[in-house]
Amino acid sequence: MSPVALVGLLVVLATLWMVVHLVLQNTDREPLNQRERIELNRLRALVDDLKETAWDHRELDSALATIMIDKIRTHERRGRELGP
């Protein structure tokens, strides 16, 4: 795996961890305030953009793109199963 691909994978994993952390951190607390909601929406948009980028540039490293897209989709599926 090339260094660029490894860095890309690490960025995606770190972003996913941050989104999950923010969501779980506020699960048992009061509703998100406006600043937190904006940050969460910004991170969700970033994850969507990373998924699109992996798909658009899959010819550069198809194995890495597949891993990134699968990880994001798995996370999205788990989120739907847990509900809002």
C-alpha positions in Angstrom: 0.0 0.0 0.0 1.4 3.4 -1.0 2.0 6.1 1.6 -0.7 8.3 0.0 -3.2 5.5 0.2 -2.3 4.8 3.9 -2.7 8.5 4.7 -6.1 8.6 2.9 -7.3 5.5 4.9 -6.1 7.1 8.2 -8.0 10.3 7.4 -11.2 8.4 6.7 -10.9 6.3 9.8 -10.2 9.3 12.0 -13.1 11.2 10.5 -15.4 8.2 11.1 -14.2 7.9 14.7 -14.8 11.6 15.3 -18.4 11.4 13.9 -19.2 8.3 16.0 -17.6 9.8 19.1 -19.6 13.0 18.7 -22.9 11.1 18.2 -22.3 8.7 21.1 -21.0 11.5 23.4 -24.4 13.2 23.1 -26.6 10.1 23.3 -27.5 10.3 27.0 -27.4 14.1 27.2 -29.6 17.0 26.3 -30.2 17.7 22.6 -27.4 19.1 20.5 -27.0 22.9 20.6 -26.8 24.8 17.4 -22.9 24.8 17.4 -22.7 21.1 17.9 -25.3 20.4 15.3 -23.4 22.5 12.8 -20.2 20.6 13.5 -21.9 17.3 13.2 -23.5 18.3 9.9 -20.1 19.5 8.7 -18.5 16.2 9.6 -21.2 14.2 7.9 -20.7 16.3 4.8 -16.9 15.6 5.0 -17.6 11.8 5.2 -19.9 12.0 2.2 -17.3 13.9 0.3 -14.6 11.4 1.2 -16.9 8.6 0.0 -17.5 10.4 -3.3 -13.8 11.1 -3.7 -12.9 7.4 -3.1 -15.5 6.4 -5.7 -14.4 9.0 -8.3 -10.7 8.1 -8.0 -11.0 4.4 -7.5 -8.8 3.8 -10.5 -5.8 5.1 -8.6 -6.1 2.4 -5.9 -9.2 0.4 -6.3 -8.6 -1.8 -3.2 -8.2 1.3 -0.9 -11.3 2.9 -2.4 -13.3 -0.2 -1.9 -12.2 -0.4 1.8 -13.0 3.2 2.4 -16.4 3.0 0.8 -17.3 -0.2 2.6 -16.3 1.2 6.0 -18.4 4.3 5.5 -21.4 2.3 4.3 -21.1 -0.1 7.2 -21.1 2.8 9.6 -24.1 4.3 7.8 -26.0 1.0 8.0 -25.3 0.7 11.7 -26.6 4.3 12.2 -29.8 3.4 10.5 -30.3 0.3 12.5 -29.9 2.3 15.8 -32.4 4.8 14.6 -32.4 8.6 15.0 
